[in-house]
Amino acid sequence: MTLAGQTALVTGGNRGIGLATVRALALAGATVHFTARSAANIAAAQRALGDIPATGHLVNMNDRVAMTTLFEQGFDILVNNAATIGPIGRMLDISVEDWAHNIDTNLTAAFHAIQLALPAMLAKGAGTIINISSGAAHRPQEGWSAYCAGKAGLARLTKSTHLEYGAQGIRVIGLAPGVVDTDMQGSIRASGLNPVSQLPRASLAPTDQPARMITWLCSPEAADLAGQELDIRQPELRARADLPPLP
Ligand SMILES: NC(=O)c1ccc[n+]([C@@H]2O[C@H](COP(=O)([O-])OP(=O)(O)OC[C@H]3O[C@@H](n4cnc5c(N)ncnc54)[C@H](OP(=O)(O)O)[C@@H]3O)[C@@H](O)[C@H]2O)c1
């Protein structure tokens, strides 16, 4: 129970990597909160969690007022997980409105969450922020211009946060979670647009792997990794977090 006494918020915690992270953080002893965009999604997540306690909040990440209210209680751990892959399409085939919505969700809302989380963390002199990055932050894929730009921006935001607040006890880490079997990969497969869409579903990682890595990154053992942009596929990192080597 390495995270006993810590309060965590996972954005987009109702499915996929977010839901697995809610479960893993709670099993590590944290008091876990998560956001979802409908009451039905909160109920579905709680059914999936069974006896594992976690509190769902009906919050759209793009709603600045709801976000501000959510953070009033203060959190020790923030997992900036909520994101959207779309619009998937070449630049002439997508709208600027859809592009801007992606950036607002994947980058601006993540910035807002950090901005809202920092005061309580700084008051305690400690806090952990995990920004869920992507290989796309560093290697663009055809048809994902908004997603790649947003994730690249998020990776830079990780570094900016470390630069400005790392010395005051804020541990911020970016984690590319690998190619994971979630609904997001289902949308990617359906698009057929780039090599990621061709990956067989059987080759994708289960959600518990990034969840275990995120939980380990929040633990005291990972204190030396503050400020870094990491990839779950790094063999040394996997060994430290007790994840199996990749095939
Ligand atoms: N799966 C992969 O292979 C992969 C690879 C690299 C990086 N990632 C990153 O890992 C994270 C989790 O991805 P995933 O695969 O688990 O995705 P997912 O299954 O599509 O789930 C995305 C989550 O984000 C939430 N969300 C999206 N827009 C939101 C908004 N405006 N406000 C609040 N919540 C919102 C969704 O809520 P709803 O249920 O309401 O839509 C859902 O809970 C993301 O940051 C993603 O970019 C995933």
The ligand as an SDF file (V2000), in Angstrom:
LIG
                    3D

 48 52  0  0  0  0  0  0  0  0999 V2000
   -4.4840    3.2900  -26.2010 N   0  0  0  0  0  0  0  0  0  0  0  0
   -3.2770    3.5560  -26.6790 C   0  0  0  0  0  0  0  0  0  0  0  0
   -2.6730    2.7530  -27.4090 O   0  0  0  0  0  0  0  0  0  0  0  0
   -2.6020    4.8640  -26.3440 C   0  0  0  0  0  0  0  0  0  0  0  0
   -1.3340    5.0950  -26.8990 C   0  0  0  0  0  0  0  0  0  0  0  0
   -0.6760    6.2740  -26.5840 C   0  0  0  0  0  0  0  0  0  0  0  0
   -1.2570    7.1750  -25.7100 C   0  0  0  0  0  0  0  0  0  0  0  0
   -2.4960    6.9280  -25.1950 N   0  0  0  0  0  0  0  0  0  0  0  0
   -3.0620    7.9130  -24.2640 C   0  0  0  0  0  0  0  0  0  0  0  0
   -3.5380    7.2520  -23.1000 O   0  0  0  0  0  0  0  0  0  0  0  0
   -4.6350    7.9920  -22.5620 C   0  0  0  0  0  0  0  0  0  0  0  0
   -5.8470    7.0730  -22.3820 C   0  0  0  0  0  0  0  0  0  0  0  0
   -6.1890    6.5660  -23.6680 O   0  0  0  0  0  0  0  0  0  0  0  0
   -7.1970    5.3380  -23.8820 P   0  0  0  0  0  0  0  0  0  0  0  0
   -6.6190    4.5320  -24.9530 O   0  0  0  0  0  0  0  0  0  0  0  0
   -7.5460    4.7240  -22.5820 O   0  0  0  0  0  0  0  0  0  0  0  0
   -8.4400    6.1410  -24.5010 O   0  0  0  0  0  0  0  0  0  0  0  0
   -9.9960    5.8790  -24.5140 P   0  0  0  0  0  0  0  0  0  0  0  0
  -10.3070    4.4570  -24.2700 O   0  0  0  0  0  0  0  0  0  0  0  0
  -10.4750    6.5280  -25.7710 O   0  0  0  0  0  0  0  0  0  0  0  0
  -10.5070    6.7370  -23.2460 O   0  0  0  0  0  0  0  0  0  0  0  0
  -10.3550    8.1330  -23.2500 C   0  0  0  0  0  0  0  0  0  0  0  0
  -10.9110    8.6960  -21.9600 C   0  0  0  0  0  0  0  0  0  0  0  0
  -10.8030   10.1320  -22.0300 O   0  0  0  0  0  0  0  0  0  0  0  0
  -12.0790   10.6870  -21.7900 C   0  0  0  0  0  0  0  0  0  0  0  0
  -12.2790   11.9720  -22.4600 N   0  0  0  0  0  0  0  0  0  0  0  0
  -12.1060   12.2800  -23.7530 C   0  0  0  0  0  0  0  0  0  0  0  0
  -12.4370   13.5590  -23.9730 N   0  0  0  0  0  0  0  0  0  0  0  0
  -12.8230   14.0660  -22.7770 C   0  0  0  0  0  0  0  0  0  0  0  0
  -13.2810   15.3340  -22.3330 C   0  0  0  0  0  0  0  0  0  0  0  0
  -13.4160   16.3750  -23.1500 N   0  0  0  0  0  0  0  0  0  0  0  0
  -13.5820   15.4910  -21.0200 N   0  0  0  0  0  0  0  0  0  0  0  0
  -13.4850   14.4730  -20.1760 C   0  0  0  0  0  0  0  0  0  0  0  0
  -13.0400   13.2400  -20.5330 N   0  0  0  0  0  0  0  0  0  0  0  0
  -12.7320   13.0540  -21.8190 C   0  0  0  0  0  0  0  0  0  0  0  0
  -13.0640    9.6400  -22.3150 C   0  0  0  0  0  0  0  0  0  0  0  0
  -14.3370    9.8970  -21.7940 O   0  0  0  0  0  0  0  0  0  0  0  0
  -15.6660    9.3320  -22.5830 P   0  0  0  0  0  0  0  0  0  0  0  0
  -15.8060    7.8870  -22.1950 O   0  0  0  0  0  0  0  0  0  0  0  0
  -16.7750   10.1990  -22.0800 O   0  0  0  0  0  0  0  0  0  0  0  0
  -15.4320    9.5230  -24.0640 O   0  0  0  0  0  0  0  0  0  0  0  0
  -12.3970    8.3850  -21.7630 C   0  0  0  0  0  0  0  0  0  0  0  0
  -12.6630    8.2280  -20.3980 O   0  0  0  0  0  0  0  0  0  0  0  0
   -4.8820    9.1520  -23.5190 C   0  0  0  0  0  0  0  0  0  0  0  0
   -4.1860   10.2870  -23.0440 O   0  0  0  0  0  0  0  0  0  0  0  0
   -4.2560    8.6580  -24.8040 C   0  0  0  0  0  0  0  0  0  0  0  0
   -3.8880    9.7270  -25.6610 O   0  0  0  0  0  0  0  0  0  0  0  0
   -3.1900    5.7850  -25.5000 C   0  0  0  0  0  0  0  0  0  0  0  0
  1  2  1  0
  2  3  2  0
  2  4  1  0
  4  5  1  0
  4 48  2  0
  5  6  2  0
  6  7  1  0
  7  8  2  0
  8  9  1  0
  8 48  1  0
  9 10  1  0
  9 46  1  0
 10 11  1  0
 11 12  1  0
 11 44  1  0
 12 13  1  0
 13 14  1  0
 14 15  2  0
 14 16  1  0
 14 17  1  0
 17 18  1  0
 18 19  2  0
 18 20  1  0
 18 21  1  0
 21 22  1  0
 22 23  1  0
 23 24  1  0
 23 42  1  0
 24 25  1  0
 25 26  1  0
 25 36  1  0
 26 27  1  0
 26 35  1  0
 27 28  2  0
 28 29  1  0
 29 30  1  0
 29 35  2  0
 30 31  1  0
 30 32  2  0
 32 33  1  0
 33 34  2  0
 34 35  1  0
 36 37  1  0
 36 42  1  0
 37 38  1  0
 38 39  2  0
 38 40  1  0
 38 41  1  0
 42 43  1  0
 44 45  1  0
 44 46  1  0
 46 47  1  0
M  CHG  2   8   1  16  -1
M  END
$$$$
